[in-house]
Amino acid sequence: MTDRGDRIVSVLEDAFTGLMAADPAAFRHKFRKMAAEPFAFYRGSACLFYADMAEMPDEWADDRTGRIWIQGDLHAQNFGTYMDAEGTLVFDVNDFDEAYLGSFTWDVRRFAASMALLGWRKALPDSVITDLIRAYVSAYVAQIRSFADRPGDELFSLRLDSTEGALHRVLQRARLATRIGLLDEKTVIVDYDRRFRRDRDGIHELTPEVRASVESAFASYLDTIPTGKRASSRTYTVKDAVGRSGFGIGSAGLHAYNILVEGRSQALENDVVLSMKQANVAAPSRIVPDTRIREYFTDHGHRTAVSQRALQAHADPWLGHTRIDGVGYVVAELSPYEADLDWSDLTEPADMLPVLGYLGRATAKMHCVADEDSAQTLVAFQCEEAIATAIGDREAAFTDSIVAFALDYARQTREDHRLFVDAFRDGRIKGVGSTA
């Protein structure tokens, strides 16, 4: 195996050894998904990306821009819709499992490289991929400068009344969803009340001991909901709980539970389904040595919840965190109003360019706009001003650096994917058992 192949194996083993030991079958499944094609490999190997970032110069990162809140795994398929705490459908970043503090360029680079991979998968020439990435970076910088020049940045969002084209259609699709539709999919009426369906793939019954631990953890979670977002005590009455598995390429080996609660009234259509998912180690945290940041968080569930509030205006009112056996979990609603952007529907550059502009603006918003209930104290400056200052009048150079990185790293990822497949097939990745 080449030195790069050895590095890939080493980084994956360092990142996942504990989880692989706990559930080797889940990681065989994850790695087979990653083996399918380079983009899938990229999505599942954020730890490798950050190992590379640790060795890459970053002229745009200084004492401030090198330590802002970042999403941590920003790629083309981590955007979608959600219903914010104000009741508005918003298109935005929708995954915060890897969120942490680091350089703003890490998010921009990771997204740009994902677009280069996606463009390659669509057989687009490098010149077209370059145009797409430039559109993204240009929109990002323009929105950053707009936030820096004008206060009231929390008012900006991508909504039904501020979008067109593909993003508008995604929001319209989300608007057609209903809570009762989600409840009918996941629950059944038994003796005049709702219970989870037990006959669905990935759902399993809890033992009495585990059920008691989950309910105890849920009671502790309630204390982590910000005062301004708390509802009446009836709302949080637990009606049922089940175990969940088989979700997400990045969630292999993690425990998760679904919890059914009363909602705002005893009417059955107002029941709410919550997810309580074991939080992972954020990939950027592996290369950010700051003790002050690491010690700020009690556990990874706390880190995930705090990060999401720092990155998302009007965050989910159900968002919170808890622990089971000392392990951190993040709690959030399983919302019916979530719809992802389907890149398979976007094949022509003319249709993709406006989307990249929207995503650039959404990335800027994430870096600059926090939820009003975010109580974090790690970033005490205006991120928009810091980033705008770091870029200064060198926008062309900044854009060129992102484009060059994206094209180069996408080529590296395609080669990394080949090396990973060879290593996995040959059984060189310890901890996942037989690949036969």
Secondary structure as GFF3:
##gff-version 3
##sequence-region A 1 436
A	DSSP	alpha_helix	3	22	.	.	.	ID=ss1
A	DSSP	alpha_helix	24	34	.	.	.	ID=ss2
A	DSSP	alpha_helix	38	44	.	.	.	ID=ss3
A	DSSP	alpha_helix	46	53	.	.	.	ID=ss4
A	DSSP	beta_strand	68	70	.	.	.	ID=ss5
A	DSSP	beta_strand	79	83	.	.	.	ID=ss6
A	DSSP	beta_strand	89	93	.	.	.	ID=ss7
A	DSSP	beta_strand	100	102	.	.	.	ID=ss8
A	DSSP	alpha_helix	104	121	.	.	.	ID=ss9
A	DSSP	alpha_helix	126	149	.	.	.	ID=ss10
A	DSSP	three_ten_helix	153	155	.	.	.	ID=ss11
A	DSSP	alpha_helix	165	176	.	.	.	ID=ss12
A	DSSP	alpha_helix	179	186	.	.	.	ID=ss13
A	DSSP	beta_strand	187	190	.	.	.	ID=ss14
A	DSSP	beta_strand	193	196	.	.	.	ID=ss15
A	DSSP	beta_strand	203	204	.	.	.	ID=ss16
A	DSSP	alpha_helix	208	221	.	.	.	ID=ss17
A	DSSP	three_ten_helix	222	224	.	.	.	ID=ss18
A	DSSP	three_ten_helix	227	229	.	.	.	ID=ss19
A	DSSP	three_ten_helix	233	236	.	.	.	ID=ss20
A	DSSP	beta_strand	238	244	.	.	.	ID=ss21
A	DSSP	beta_strand	256	261	.	.	.	ID=ss22
A	DSSP	three_ten_helix	268	270	.	.	.	ID=ss23
A	DSSP	beta_strand	272	278	.	.	.	ID=ss24
A	DSSP	three_ten_helix	283	286	.	.	.	ID=ss25
A	DSSP	alpha_helix	291	294	.	.	.	ID=ss26
A	DSSP	alpha_helix	300	311	.	.	.	ID=ss27
A	DSSP	beta_strand	320	324	.	.	.	ID=ss28
A	DSSP	beta_strand	327	333	.	.	.	ID=ss29
A	DSSP	three_ten_helix	343	345	.	.	.	ID=ss30
A	DSSP	alpha_helix	349	368	.	.	.	ID=ss31
A	DSSP	alpha_helix	383	391	.	.	.	ID=ss32
A	DSSP	alpha_helix	395	425	.	.	.	ID=ss33
###
